[in-house]
Structures are given as structure tokens and as C-alpha cells.
């Protein structure tokens, strides 16, 4: 729902797995064309991590992938540009099985290869990493307007998103959550973070990266991102 409300033109507004109405409306020819358009060697990256013999791996790659044909047609690519926001938009979503109100704010960001992403990672950590973070300390612990508060830097190959959100405490209104979130955003905007906050955020980010690279799966993810998204 966040993506659907945050993007106006870009295909990011649609869920990656599609929706049931479109899937039911698809014909066999639609499915075949989608497969031939996108499931192709020049749209895939193979990442292998672990204790393997490189020569044996090469043989396996030849055995299982060499016969997969590369189409002569060009690989389709998204060219739609998400327009810059010029005004605030508000959306209200309801559901019968939601016990507490929640508020989310989203901001459009540059793509994940932009240099500003480094500062945004630090901002995300200061705002939302752990119970000593600004959002938790302010909204949950001090003001007690929320049962949960956080932020997410949603980096993408094209335009990205920054999301700040809160799930309200019992008896609190969306207006309470919005005011509290806005106050923390303004605080981040108007005054420099402290040296201690900056050092803590850096330590958290470096530690998370080291933990990621301790596992084969984490190494594979890092290599895949480097190859596909960062060139």
C-alpha cells in the first residue's frame, strides 16, 4: 500500500508479484511473451559463494546454462520517470482487522547510487536503529503516543523512498502521531546531529555490514548488488 500511494507514474506503484485480477486476466500468450522478454541470459546474474572448485563450477555453468538462448530482441527497460512532488498528498486507508491507527510519511529520494545515500543511511540509523534511536525515545518512551515508531530507507535502482512511520498507542489519534513524527523530522532538518549520535550510527552501519559478510548468503547478496546495481 505504501508503494501504491507513494508513486504516481513509475511502475514501482505496482506490486512486484502483480495482483490477482491481472493474473486472472492474463492469457497463455501473455505469460509466454513475458517469459521470453525477461527470462534470458542477458537479464540474469549468477552469483556463487562457498567452498567450490572453480573448474568444476565452470563445467556446471556450461552444462546447465550454455544452451539457454539469448534472444535477438532488445531487453525491455523501464523509461518512465517519476515526477517530482510539488505538493503534499494525503491518503486514508482502513481495514477491519487493524486494532490501532498508524501514520506513515514518505519522501522521494534519488536512486541508490546517488552520493546522498550515505548521509541518508546515517539519518535512518539515528532516527530508527534501536530503542535509543530518536523516534523510539521520543514517541514511545518520552511522549508515549506510540507503541512502535521507525524509519526505512527503501533504496531502489531508480527513484527511492524514505518512510517514517508510527503505530499509535491505545487512545492516541493519527494527529498525535503525525505531530510527533513531524517534530522529529524538523529536528533532524534544523539542527546538526550530535557527535555521539554520528559515531553510534557509523558503528551500527559498519557492524551490520560485517555481520552480513560473515555468511555465504550475505556475501552473495553483497556481490549481487555490486554487480547488478553498482556496476
Residue frames as a rotation matrix with the C-alpha (Angstrom) as fourth column:
UNK 1
0.566 0.824 0.000 0.00
0.824 -0.566 0.000 0.00
0.000 0.000 -1.000 0.00
UNK 2
0.299 -0.546 -0.783 2.91
0.240 -0.751 0.615 2.37
-0.924 -0.371 -0.093 0.74
UNK 3
-0.740 -0.632 0.229 4.29
0.343 -0.061 0.937 1.99
-0.579 0.772 0.262 -2.78
UNK 4
-0.227 0.749 0.622 0.85
0.964 0.083 0.252 2.32
0.137 0.657 -0.741 -4.37
UNK 5
0.767 0.571 -0.293 0.28
0.625 -0.768 0.137 5.64
-0.146 -0.288 -0.946 -2.62
UNK 6
0.276 -0.754 -0.596 3.85
0.240 -0.546 0.803 6.95
-0.931 -0.364 0.030 -2.93
UNK 7
-0.813 -0.574 0.099 4.40
0.198 -0.113 0.974 6.69
-0.548 0.811 0.205 -6.70
UNK 8
0.072 0.871 -0.486 2.15
-0.361 -0.431 -0.827 8.32
-0.930 0.235 0.283 -9.30
UNK 9
0.559 0.088 -0.825 3.68
-0.826 -0.032 -0.563 7.24
-0.076 0.996 0.055 -12.65
UNK 10
-0.408 -0.885 -0.225 6.52
-0.894 0.437 -0.098 4.81
0.185 0.161 -0.969 -12.05
UNK 11
0.160 0.451 -0.878 5.83
-0.317 0.866 0.387 1.05
0.935 0.216 0.281 -12.20
UNK 12
-0.864 -0.476 -0.163 7.10
0.030 0.275 -0.961 0.89
0.503 -0.835 -0.223 -8.60
UNK 13
-0.487 0.755 0.439 3.50
-0.873 -0.408 -0.266 1.71
-0.022 -0.513 0.858 -7.67
UNK 14
0.530 0.660 -0.532 2.53
-0.681 0.705 0.195 -1.83
0.504 0.259 0.824 -8.70
UNK 15
0.519 -0.346 0.782 3.43
-0.585 0.524 0.620 -4.84
-0.624 -0.779 0.070 -6.54
UNK 16
-0.406 -0.828 -0.386 6.28
-0.866 0.215 0.451 -6.93
-0.291 0.518 -0.804 -7.92
UNK 17
-0.871 0.096 0.482 4.21
0.115 0.993 0.010 -10.14
-0.478 0.065 -0.876 -7.88
UNK 18
-0.774 0.627 0.089 1.24
-0.032 -0.179 0.983 -8.46
0.632 0.758 0.159 -9.58
UNK 19
-0.598 0.658 0.457 -2.32
-0.685 -0.123 -0.718 -8.70
-0.417 -0.743 0.525 -8.33
UNK 20
-0.559 0.351 0.751 -4.94
0.202 0.936 -0.288 -11.40
-0.804 -0.009 -0.594 -8.62
UNK 21
0.531 0.811 -0.245 -7.13
-0.035 -0.268 -0.963 -9.52
-0.847 0.519 -0.114 -11.12
UNK 22
0.302 -0.499 -0.812 -4.26
-0.928 -0.347 -0.131 -9.06
-0.217 0.794 -0.568 -13.58
UNK 23
-0.747 -0.583 0.319 -3.08
-0.526 0.812 0.253 -12.64
-0.407 0.021 -0.913 -13.11
UNK 24
-0.195 0.764 0.616 -6.59
0.287 0.645 -0.709 -13.95
-0.938 0.038 -0.345 -13.82
UNK 25
0.704 0.504 -0.501 -6.85
-0.247 -0.488 -0.837 -11.75
-0.666 0.713 -0.219 -16.90
UNK 26
-0.205 -0.886 -0.415 -3.51
-0.819 -0.077 0.569 -12.91
-0.537 0.456 -0.710 -18.36
UNK 27
0.852 0.424 -0.306 -3.64
-0.523 0.659 -0.541 -15.29
-0.028 0.621 0.784 -21.32
UNK 28
0.670 -0.637 0.383 -1.20
0.491 0.766 0.415 -18.08
-0.557 -0.090 0.825 -22.09
UNK 29
0.430 -0.504 0.749 0.28
0.742 -0.275 -0.611 -15.87
0.514 0.819 0.256 -24.82
UNK 30
0.748 -0.141 0.648 0.77
-0.368 -0.902 0.228 -13.06
0.552 -0.409 -0.727 -22.28
UNK 31
0.809 -0.426 0.405 2.67
-0.267 0.348 0.899 -15.40
-0.524 -0.835 0.167 -19.99
UNK 32
0.548 -0.613 0.569 4.83
0.789 0.605 -0.108 -16.79
-0.278 0.508 0.815 -22.80
UNK 33
0.520 -0.330 0.788 5.71
0.396 -0.725 -0.564 -13.31
0.757 0.605 -0.246 -24.02
UNK 34
0.822 -0.216 0.526 6.62
-0.541 -0.584 0.605 -12.14
0.177 -0.782 -0.598 -20.51
UNK 35
0.720 -0.559 0.412 8.86
0.144 0.700 0.699 -15.16
-0.679 -0.444 0.584 -20.09
UNK 36
0.420 -0.574 0.703 10.60
0.907 0.238 -0.347 -14.69
0.032 0.784 0.620 -23.45
UNK 37
0.676 -0.117 0.728 11.02
0.103 -0.963 -0.250 -10.94
0.730 0.244 -0.639 -22.84
UNK 38
0.555 -0.334 0.762 12.61
-0.755 -0.586 0.294 -11.14
0.348 -0.738 -0.577 -19.40
UNK 39
0.680 -0.326 0.657 13.81
-0.261 0.730 0.632 -14.68
-0.685 -0.601 0.411 -18.59
UNK 40
0.906 -0.416 0.080 17.00
0.157 0.155 -0.975 -14.53
0.394 0.896 0.206 -20.64
UNK 41
0.325 -0.855 -0.405 20.76
0.933 0.360 -0.010 -14.76
0.154 -0.375 0.914 -20.06
UNK 42
-0.527 -0.589 0.613 21.42
0.526 -0.792 -0.309 -11.05
0.668 0.159 0.727 -20.57
UNK 43
0.114 0.584 0.803 18.92
-0.512 -0.659 0.552 -10.25
0.852 -0.474 0.224 -17.80
UNK 44
0.955 0.162 -0.249 20.45
0.093 0.635 0.767 -12.58
0.282 -0.756 0.591 -15.21
UNK 45
0.082 -0.945 0.316 23.48
-0.791 -0.255 -0.556 -12.56
0.606 -0.204 -0.768 -12.94
UNK 46
0.700 0.075 -0.710 24.81
0.207 0.930 0.303 -15.79
0.683 -0.359 0.636 -11.45
UNK 47
0.107 -0.642 0.759 26.47
-0.864 -0.438 -0.248 -15.44
0.492 -0.629 -0.602 -8.04
UNK 48
0.655 0.019 -0.755 28.14
0.193 0.962 0.192 -18.45
0.730 -0.271 0.627 -6.41
UNK 49
0.074 -0.595 0.800 29.65
-0.863 -0.441 -0.248 -18.31
0.500 -0.672 -0.546 -2.92
UNK 50
0.859 0.224 0.460 31.13
-0.467 0.711 0.526 -21.21
-0.209 -0.667 0.715 -0.97
UNK 51
-0.098 -0.910 0.404 33.75
-0.568 0.384 0.728 -23.91
-0.818 -0.158 -0.554 -0.93
UNK 52
0.839 0.431 0.333 33.82
0.041 0.561 -0.827 -24.97
-0.543 0.707 0.453 -4.57
UNK 53
-0.248 -0.884 0.397 36.33
0.552 0.208 0.808 -25.89
-0.796 0.419 0.436 -7.27
UNK 54
-0.083 0.227 -0.970 36.30
-0.487 -0.859 -0.159 -23.09
-0.869 0.459 0.182 -9.90
UNK 55
-0.835 -0.253 -0.488 36.96
-0.549 0.330 0.768 -25.53
-0.034 0.910 -0.414 -12.74
UNK 56
-0.793 0.608 0.047 34.09
0.597 0.790 -0.138 -27.76
-0.121 -0.082 -0.989 -11.61
UNK 57
-0.105 0.761 -0.641 31.85
0.266 -0.599 -0.755 -24.71
-0.958 -0.249 -0.139 -11.33
UNK 58
-0.438 -0.118 -0.891 32.73
-0.721 -0.547 0.426 -23.65
-0.538 0.829 0.155 -14.88
UNK 59
-0.985 0.064 -0.159 31.78
-0.044 0.802 0.596 -27.09
0.165 0.594 -0.787 -16.10
UNK 60
-0.483 0.858 -0.172 28.46
0.750 0.305 -0.587 -26.96
-0.451 -0.412 -0.791 -14.30
UNK 61
-0.132 0.402 -0.906 27.71
-0.204 -0.906 -0.372 -23.49
-0.970 0.136 0.201 -15.69
UNK 62
-0.725 -0.183 -0.664 28.42
-0.678 0.016 0.735 -24.74
-0.124 0.983 -0.136 -19.20
UNK 63
-0.940 0.340 -0.031 26.29
0.332 0.931 0.148 -27.82
0.079 0.129 -0.988 -18.62
UNK 64
-0.302 0.899 -0.318 23.22
0.840 0.094 -0.534 -26.07
-0.450 -0.428 -0.783 -17.22
UNK 65
0.270 0.428 -0.862 23.29
0.175 -0.903 -0.393 -22.63
-0.947 -0.044 -0.319 -18.85
UNK 66
-0.694 -0.678 -0.242 25.22
-0.069 -0.272 0.960 -22.77
-0.717 0.683 0.142 -22.14
UNK 67
-0.765 0.415 0.493 22.21
0.642 0.428 0.636 -23.98
0.053 0.803 -0.594 -24.13
UNK 68
0.153 0.837 -0.526 19.92
0.724 -0.457 -0.516 -21.19
-0.672 -0.302 -0.676 -22.91
UNK 69
-0.107 -0.226 0.968 19.49
0.948 -0.315 0.031 -18.95
0.298 0.922 0.248 -25.97
UNK 70
-0.554 -0.080 -0.828 19.96
0.375 -0.912 -0.163 -15.20
-0.743 -0.401 0.536 -25.91
UNK 71
0.443 0.818 0.366 17.09
0.729 -0.091 -0.678 -13.51
-0.522 0.568 -0.637 -27.78
UNK 72
-0.462 -0.578 0.673 17.89
0.870 -0.441 0.220 -11.18
0.170 0.687 0.707 -30.65
UNK 73
0.423 0.699 0.577 15.29
0.490 -0.712 0.503 -8.69
0.763 0.070 -0.643 -29.45
UNK 74
-0.464 -0.617 0.636 16.42
-0.190 -0.631 -0.752 -5.86
0.865 -0.469 0.175 -27.16
UNK 75
-0.564 0.199 -0.802 15.91
0.781 0.444 -0.439 -6.27
0.269 -0.874 -0.406 -23.43
UNK 76
0.320 0.751 0.578 12.90
0.427 -0.659 0.619 -4.16
0.846 0.048 -0.532 -22.33
UNK 77
-0.674 -0.531 -0.513 13.72
0.712 -0.282 -0.644 -1.46
0.197 -0.799 0.568 -19.83
UNK 78
0.392 0.815 -0.427 11.58
0.897 -0.442 -0.020 0.96
-0.205 -0.375 -0.904 -17.84
UNK 79
-0.568 -0.564 0.599 11.87
0.699 -0.715 -0.010 4.52
0.434 0.413 0.800 -19.16
UNK 80
0.473 0.824 0.311 9.06
0.444 -0.528 0.724 6.11
0.761 -0.204 -0.616 -17.15
UNK 81
-0.705 -0.696 0.139 10.27
0.286 -0.458 -0.842 8.86
0.650 -0.554 0.521 -14.84
UNK 82
0.101 0.704 -0.703 8.53
0.990 -0.003 0.139 9.55
0.096 -0.710 -0.698 -11.55
UNK 83
0.191 -0.014 0.982 7.73
0.280 -0.958 -0.068 13.29
0.941 0.288 -0.179 -11.47
UNK 84
-0.858 -0.506 -0.093 9.00
0.276 -0.301 -0.913 15.36
0.434 -0.809 0.397 -8.57
UNK 85
-0.015 0.864 -0.503 6.45
0.997 0.051 0.058 16.09
0.076 -0.501 -0.862 -5.90
UNK 86
-0.633 -0.143 0.761 5.11
0.268 -0.962 0.042 19.63
0.726 0.231 0.648 -5.90
UNK 87
-0.129 0.649 0.749 2.51
-0.811 -0.504 0.297 19.37
0.570 -0.570 0.592 -3.15
UNK 88
-0.815 -0.084 0.573 1.58
-0.494 0.617 -0.612 17.27
-0.302 -0.783 -0.545 -0.14
UNK 89
-0.197 0.789 -0.582 -0.81
-0.535 0.411 0.738 14.38
0.821 0.457 0.341 -0.70
UNK 90
-0.608 0.080 0.790 -2.82
-0.741 0.301 -0.601 12.60
-0.286 -0.950 -0.124 1.98
UNK 91
-0.279 0.502 -0.818 -4.38
-0.429 0.697 0.574 9.15
0.859 0.511 0.021 1.85
UNK 92
-0.266 0.280 0.922 -6.55
-0.921 0.208 -0.329 7.36
-0.284 -0.937 0.203 4.37
UNK 93
-0.366 0.076 -0.927 -6.70
-0.439 0.865 0.244 3.56
0.821 0.497 -0.283 4.30
UNK 94
-0.070 0.406 0.911 -8.92
-0.979 0.147 -0.141 1.45
-0.192 -0.902 0.387 6.52
UNK 95
-0.445 -0.029 -0.895 -9.24
-0.328 0.935 0.133 -2.27
0.833 0.352 -0.426 7.17
UNK 96
0.561 0.816 0.140 -11.44
-0.441 0.151 0.885 -4.32
0.700 -0.559 0.444 9.53
UNK 97
0.792 -0.262 -0.552 -8.59
0.504 0.791 0.347 -6.22
0.345 -0.553 0.758 11.19
UNK 98
-0.250 -0.881 0.402 -6.38
0.380 -0.471 -0.796 -3.29
0.891 -0.046 0.452 12.26
UNK 99
0.266 0.455 -0.850 -6.56
0.930 0.110 0.350 -2.72
0.253 -0.883 -0.394 16.03
UNK 100
0.158 -0.305 -0.939 -4.55
0.565 -0.752 0.339 0.53
-0.810 -0.585 0.053 16.26
UNK 101
0.986 0.163 -0.023 -4.21
0.083 -0.609 -0.789 3.58
-0.143 0.777 -0.614 13.99
UNK 102
0.083 -0.990 0.111 -0.93
0.769 0.135 0.624 4.23
-0.633 0.033 0.773 12.22
UNK 103
0.875 0.068 -0.480 0.68
-0.192 -0.860 -0.472 7.09
-0.445 0.506 -0.739 10.33
UNK 104
0.119 -0.868 0.482 3.33
0.804 0.369 0.465 6.91
-0.582 0.333 0.742 7.61
UNK 105
0.714 -0.025 -0.700 5.09
-0.335 -0.890 -0.310 9.69
-0.615 0.456 -0.644 5.72
UNK 106
0.387 -0.599 0.701 7.07
0.784 0.614 0.092 9.07
-0.486 0.513 0.707 2.56
UNK 107
0.471 -0.368 -0.802 9.66
-0.430 -0.890 0.156 11.17
-0.771 0.271 -0.576 0.74
UNK 108
0.971 -0.175 0.165 11.01
0.228 0.456 -0.860 10.61
0.075 0.872 0.483 -2.76
UNK 109
0.440 -0.894 -0.087 14.78
-0.219 -0.201 0.955 10.15
-0.871 -0.401 -0.284 -2.90
UNK 110
0.129 -0.494 -0.860 17.47
-0.992 -0.070 -0.108 9.75
-0.007 0.867 -0.499 -5.56
UNK 111
0.759 0.078 -0.647 18.42
-0.253 0.950 -0.181 6.29
0.601 0.301 0.741 -6.80
UNK 112
0.972 -0.234 -0.030 20.63
0.123 0.394 0.911 4.17
-0.201 -0.889 0.412 -4.60
UNK 113
0.232 -0.941 0.245 23.86
0.962 0.184 -0.204 5.01
0.147 0.282 0.948 -6.44
UNK 114
0.560 0.029 0.828 23.50
0.128 -0.990 -0.052 8.70
0.818 0.135 -0.558 -5.55
UNK 115
-0.491 -0.870 -0.055 26.12
0.237 -0.073 -0.969 10.12
0.838 -0.489 0.242 -3.17
UNK 116
-0.292 0.444 0.847 23.40
-0.793 -0.607 0.045 11.42
0.534 -0.659 0.529 -0.83
UNK 117
0.535 0.537 -0.652 22.56
-0.160 0.822 0.546 7.83
0.830 -0.188 0.526 0.09
UNK 118
-0.351 -0.732 -0.584 25.48
0.516 0.369 -0.773 7.71
0.782 -0.572 0.248 2.55
UNK 119
-0.901 0.069 0.428 24.02
-0.341 -0.724 -0.599 10.58
0.269 -0.686 0.676 4.59
UNK 120
0.048 0.999 -0.026 20.56
-0.835 0.054 0.547 9.06
0.548 -0.004 0.837 4.33
UNK 121
0.167 -0.064 -0.984 21.81
0.259 0.966 -0.019 5.76
0.951 -0.252 0.178 5.76
UNK 122
-0.829 -0.510 -0.227 23.16
0.374 -0.206 -0.904 7.65
0.415 -0.835 0.361 8.76
UNK 123
-0.637 0.664 0.393 19.88
-0.719 -0.695 0.009 9.56
0.279 -0.277 0.920 9.14
UNK 124
0.282 0.751 -0.597 17.91
-0.426 0.655 0.624 6.30
0.860 0.078 0.505 9.08
UNK 125
-0.180 -0.434 -0.883 20.13
0.563 0.690 -0.454 4.82
0.806 -0.579 0.120 11.77
UNK 126
-0.971 -0.208 0.119 19.88
0.043 -0.640 -0.767 7.88
0.236 -0.740 0.630 14.03
UNK 127
-0.385 0.904 0.185 16.13
-0.847 -0.426 0.319 8.05
0.367 -0.033 0.930 13.65
UNK 128
0.496 0.864 -0.086 15.23
-0.830 0.501 0.244 4.40
0.254 -0.049 0.966 13.99
UNK 129
0.046 -0.522 -0.852 18.02
-0.156 0.839 -0.522 1.95
0.987 0.157 -0.043 14.89
UNK 130
-0.539 -0.274 -0.797 17.21
0.582 0.563 -0.587 0.51
0.609 -0.780 -0.144 18.30
UNK 131
0.405 0.779 -0.479 15.49
0.869 -0.166 0.465 1.70
0.283 -0.605 -0.744 21.46
UNK 132
-0.086 -0.484 -0.871 17.99
0.633 -0.701 0.327 4.55
-0.769 -0.523 0.367 21.87
UNK 133
-0.618 -0.096 0.780 17.01
0.755 -0.348 0.556 5.95
0.218 0.933 0.288 18.46
UNK 134
-0.980 0.195 0.028 15.30
-0.197 -0.961 -0.196 9.33
-0.011 -0.198 0.980 18.22
UNK 135
-0.337 0.925 -0.175 11.90
-0.543 -0.040 0.839 8.05
0.769 0.377 0.516 17.11
UNK 136
0.033 0.342 -0.939 11.64
0.524 0.794 0.307 5.32
0.851 -0.502 -0.153 19.75
UNK 137
-0.690 -0.395 -0.606 12.97
0.716 -0.251 -0.651 7.54
0.105 -0.883 0.457 22.53
UNK 138
-0.948 0.315 0.031 10.63
-0.316 -0.948 -0.041 10.41
0.017 -0.048 0.999 21.66
UNK 139
-0.301 0.920 -0.249 7.38
-0.720 -0.048 0.693 8.79
0.626 0.388 0.677 20.52
UNK 140
0.209 0.376 -0.903 7.37
0.147 0.901 0.409 5.54
0.967 -0.218 0.133 22.50
UNK 141
-0.267 -0.442 -0.856 9.36
0.853 0.304 -0.424 6.28
0.448 -0.844 0.296 25.67
UNK 142
-0.947 -0.222 -0.231 9.03
0.310 -0.819 -0.483 10.01
-0.082 -0.529 0.845 26.38
UNK 143
-0.706 0.705 -0.068 5.74
-0.699 -0.679 0.225 11.18
0.113 0.206 0.972 24.81
UNK 144
-0.817 0.339 0.465 4.13
0.085 0.870 -0.485 7.71
-0.570 -0.357 -0.741 24.98
UNK 145
-0.027 0.810 -0.586 1.96
-0.798 -0.370 -0.475 8.40
-0.602 0.455 0.656 21.95
UNK 146
0.279 0.032 -0.960 3.09
-0.853 0.467 -0.233 5.28
0.441 0.884 0.158 20.07
UNK 147
0.789 -0.066 0.611 3.57
-0.273 0.853 0.445 1.57
-0.550 -0.518 0.655 20.57
UNK 148
0.169 -0.753 0.636 6.06
0.794 0.487 0.364 1.49
-0.584 0.443 0.680 17.70
UNK 149
0.851 0.025 -0.525 7.94
-0.242 -0.868 -0.433 4.05
-0.467 0.496 -0.732 15.60
UNK 150
0.106 -0.848 0.520 10.53
0.515 0.494 0.701 3.68
-0.851 0.193 0.489 12.90
UNK 151
0.421 -0.077 -0.904 12.04
-0.695 -0.668 -0.267 4.73
-0.583 0.740 -0.335 9.60
UNK 152
0.335 -0.297 0.894 13.04
0.485 0.868 0.107 2.83
-0.808 0.398 0.435 6.47
UNK 153
-0.108 -0.463 -0.880 15.42
-0.715 -0.579 0.392 3.85
-0.691 0.672 -0.268 3.71
UNK 154
0.470 0.413 0.780 13.95
0.226 0.798 -0.559 1.95
-0.853 0.439 0.282 0.76
UNK 155
-0.232 -0.695 -0.681 16.74
-0.570 -0.470 0.674 2.16
-0.788 0.544 -0.288 -1.82
UNK 156
0.598 0.507 0.622 15.96
0.269 0.603 -0.751 1.24
-0.755 0.616 0.224 -5.42
UNK 157
-0.239 -0.708 0.665 17.64
0.875 0.140 0.464 1.13
-0.421 0.692 0.586 -8.81
UNK 158
-0.191 0.268 0.944 15.54
0.582 -0.744 0.329 4.10
0.790 0.613 -0.014 -9.87
UNK 159
-0.171 0.184 0.968 13.84
-0.538 -0.840 0.065 6.62
0.825 -0.510 0.243 -7.57
UNK 160
-0.662 -0.165 -0.731 13.93
0.443 0.701 -0.559 5.57
0.605 -0.694 -0.391 -3.90
UNK 161
0.421 0.852 0.312 11.75
0.047 -0.364 0.930 6.16
0.906 -0.378 -0.193 -0.85
UNK 162
-0.880 -0.475 0.000 12.30
0.009 -0.018 -1.000 7.26
0.474 -0.880 0.020 2.72
UNK 163
0.157 0.974 -0.165 9.49
0.122 0.147 0.982 6.20
0.980 -0.175 -0.095 5.06
UNK 164
-0.933 -0.245 0.262 8.89
-0.238 -0.124 -0.963 7.31
0.269 -0.961 0.057 8.64
UNK 165
-0.081 0.938 -0.338 6.01
-0.109 0.328 0.938 5.69
0.991 0.113 0.075 10.48
UNK 166
-0.872 -0.118 0.475 4.39
-0.483 0.058 -0.873 5.12
0.075 -0.991 -0.107 13.82
UNK 167
-0.246 0.813 -0.528 1.77
0.384 0.582 0.717 2.76
0.890 -0.026 -0.456 15.23
UNK 168
-0.201 0.198 0.959 -0.16
-0.583 -0.811 0.045 4.70
0.787 -0.550 0.279 17.84
UNK 169
-0.992 -0.056 -0.110 -0.71
0.066 0.510 -0.858 3.69
0.104 -0.858 -0.503 21.44
UNK 170
-0.308 0.939 -0.154 -4.23
0.905 0.339 0.256 2.98
0.293 -0.061 -0.954 22.68
UNK 171
0.415 0.606 -0.679 -6.30
0.781 -0.620 -0.077 6.14
-0.468 -0.498 -0.730 22.89
UNK 172
-0.341 -0.604 -0.720 -3.98
0.033 -0.773 0.633 8.17
-0.939 0.192 0.284 20.67
UNK 173
0.714 0.699 -0.029 -5.05
0.080 -0.122 -0.989 9.63
-0.695 0.704 -0.143 17.31
UNK 174
0.394 -0.554 0.734 -3.34
0.918 0.202 -0.340 9.80
0.040 0.808 0.588 13.91
UNK 175
0.744 -0.100 0.660 -3.00
0.038 -0.981 -0.192 13.57
0.667 0.168 -0.726 14.50
UNK 176
0.835 -0.469 0.289 -0.92
-0.376 -0.102 0.921 12.81
-0.402 -0.877 -0.262 17.62
UNK 177
0.423 -0.685 0.594 1.36
0.586 0.706 0.397 10.53
-0.691 0.180 0.700 15.62
UNK 178
0.526 -0.186 0.830 1.69
0.751 -0.357 -0.556 12.96
0.400 0.915 -0.048 12.74
UNK 179
0.877 -0.171 0.448 2.66
-0.291 -0.932 0.214 15.84
0.381 -0.319 -0.868 15.02
UNK 180
0.682 -0.642 0.349 5.25
-0.220 0.275 0.936 13.73
-0.697 -0.715 0.047 16.82
UNK 181
0.350 -0.542 0.764 6.80
0.844 0.536 -0.006 12.46
-0.406 0.648 0.645 13.57
UNK 182
0.671 -0.040 0.741 6.86
0.478 -0.740 -0.473 15.96
0.567 0.672 -0.477 12.09
UNK 183
0.914 -0.335 0.227 8.65
-0.398 -0.642 0.655 17.28
-0.074 -0.690 -0.720 15.17
UNK 184
0.417 -0.799 0.434 11.43
0.167 0.537 0.827 14.70
-0.893 -0.272 0.358 14.82
UNK 185
0.356 -0.259 0.898 11.79
0.935 0.097 -0.342 15.37
0.002 0.961 0.277 11.09
UNK 186
0.842 -0.010 0.539 12.05
0.070 -0.989 -0.128 19.10
0.534 0.145 -0.833 11.78
UNK 187
0.788 -0.588 0.185 14.64
-0.311 -0.120 0.943 18.44
-0.532 -0.800 -0.277 14.49
UNK 188
0.247 -0.698 0.672 16.74
0.677 0.621 0.395 16.43
-0.693 0.357 0.626 12.05
UNK 189
0.450 0.025 0.893 16.34
0.829 -0.382 -0.408 19.16
0.331 0.924 -0.192 9.44
UNK 190
0.845 0.095 0.526 17.05
0.030 -0.991 0.131 22.21
0.534 -0.095 -0.840 11.58
UNK 191
0.590 -0.643 0.489 19.94
-0.780 -0.297 0.551 21.15
-0.209 -0.706 -0.677 13.84
UNK 192
-0.110 -0.738 -0.665 23.07
-0.726 0.517 -0.453 19.07
0.679 0.433 -0.593 13.42
UNK 193
0.809 0.271 -0.521 23.16
0.085 0.824 0.561 15.64
0.581 -0.498 0.644 15.00
UNK 194
0.739 -0.557 0.377 25.49
-0.599 -0.290 0.746 15.22
-0.306 -0.778 -0.549 17.94
UNK 195
-0.142 -0.893 -0.426 28.97
-0.939 0.257 -0.227 13.76
0.312 0.368 -0.876 17.63
UNK 196
-0.645 -0.064 0.761 27.86
-0.501 0.788 -0.358 10.83
-0.577 -0.612 -0.541 19.81
UNK 197
0.428 0.876 0.223 24.85
-0.282 0.364 -0.888 10.10
-0.859 0.317 0.402 17.59
UNK 198
0.611 -0.249 -0.751 27.00
-0.785 -0.072 -0.615 10.22
0.099 0.966 -0.240 14.47
UNK 199
-0.500 -0.865 0.048 29.61
-0.857 0.486 -0.173 7.89
0.126 -0.127 -0.984 15.94
UNK 200
-0.373 0.444 0.815 26.94
-0.344 0.750 -0.566 5.43
-0.862 -0.491 -0.127 17.10
UNK 201
0.692 0.685 -0.229 25.30
-0.431 0.137 -0.892 5.40
-0.579 0.716 0.390 13.66
UNK 202
0.225 -0.704 -0.674 28.62
-0.916 0.083 -0.392 4.75
0.332 0.706 -0.626 11.94
UNK 203
-0.708 -0.502 0.496 29.36
-0.669 0.702 -0.245 1.89
-0.225 -0.505 -0.833 14.34
UNK 204
0.039 0.821 0.570 25.91
-0.286 0.556 -0.781 0.38
-0.957 -0.132 0.257 13.74
UNK 205
0.767 0.274 -0.580 26.29
-0.603 -0.004 -0.798 0.57
-0.221 0.962 0.162 9.96
UNK 206
-0.141 -0.902 -0.408 29.79
-0.915 0.276 -0.293 -0.92
0.377 0.332 -0.864 9.91
UNK 207
-0.647 -0.067 0.759 28.78
-0.542 0.741 -0.397 -3.67
-0.536 -0.668 -0.516 12.32
UNK 208
0.413 0.883 0.225 25.74
-0.360 0.385 -0.850 -4.57
-0.836 0.270 0.477 10.21
UNK 209
0.598 -0.258 -0.759 27.92
-0.776 0.048 -0.629 -4.81
0.199 0.965 -0.171 7.10
UNK 210
-0.525 -0.848 0.064 30.45
-0.829 0.494 -0.261 -7.04
0.190 -0.191 -0.963 8.86
UNK 211
-0.337 0.498 0.799 27.66
-0.389 0.699 -0.600 -9.32
-0.857 -0.513 -0.042 10.13
UNK 212
0.689 0.628 -0.363 26.27
-0.559 0.141 -0.817 -9.54
-0.462 0.765 0.448 6.58
UNK 213
0.354 -0.634 -0.688 29.62
-0.808 0.162 -0.566 -10.63
0.470 0.756 -0.455 5.15
UNK 214
-0.426 -0.491 0.760 30.06
-0.825 0.555 -0.105 -13.38
-0.370 -0.672 -0.642 7.76
UNK 215
0.088 0.547 0.833 27.61
-0.050 0.837 -0.544 -15.67
-0.995 0.006 0.101 5.94
UNK 216
-0.756 -0.325 0.568 27.66
0.484 0.306 0.820 -17.10
-0.441 0.895 -0.074 2.43
UNK 217
0.152 0.900 0.408 24.18
0.988 -0.129 -0.084 -15.75
-0.023 0.416 -0.909 1.80
UNK 218
0.685 0.068 -0.725 25.27
0.272 -0.948 0.168 -12.27
-0.676 -0.312 -0.668 2.89
UNK 219
-0.406 -0.892 -0.200 28.35
-0.011 -0.214 0.977 -12.40
-0.914 0.399 0.077 0.68
UNK 220
-0.567 0.256 0.783 26.21
0.805 0.374 0.461 -13.48
-0.175 0.892 -0.418 -2.27
UNK 221
0.567 0.818 -0.091 23.76
0.797 -0.573 -0.191 -10.62
-0.208 0.035 -0.977 -1.68
UNK 222
0.395 -0.492 -0.776 26.62
-0.013 -0.847 0.531 -8.11
-0.918 -0.200 -0.341 -1.50
UNK 223
-0.691 -0.681 0.241 28.23
0.182 0.159 0.970 -9.43
-0.699 0.715 0.014 -4.69
UNK 224
-0.227 0.706 0.671 24.89
0.970 0.222 0.095 -9.43
-0.082 0.673 -0.735 -6.49
UNK 225
0.729 0.483 -0.485 24.15
0.492 -0.862 -0.121 -5.82
-0.477 -0.150 -0.866 -5.51
UNK 226
-0.018 -0.835 -0.550 27.64
-0.110 -0.546 0.831 -4.76
-0.994 0.075 -0.082 -6.57
UNK 227
-0.782 -0.341 0.522 27.36
0.399 0.369 0.839 -6.44
-0.478 0.865 -0.153 -9.97
UNK 228
-0.198 0.822 0.534 23.75
0.975 0.109 0.193 -5.58
0.100 0.558 -0.824 -10.82
UNK 229
0.722 0.671 -0.170 23.16
0.691 -0.710 0.137 -2.21
-0.029 -0.216 -0.976 -9.18
UNK 230
0.659 -0.527 -0.536 26.57
-0.108 -0.772 0.626 -0.59
-0.744 -0.355 -0.566 -8.88
UNK 231
0.940 -0.239 -0.245 28.29
-0.251 0.003 -0.968 -1.95
0.232 0.971 -0.057 -11.99
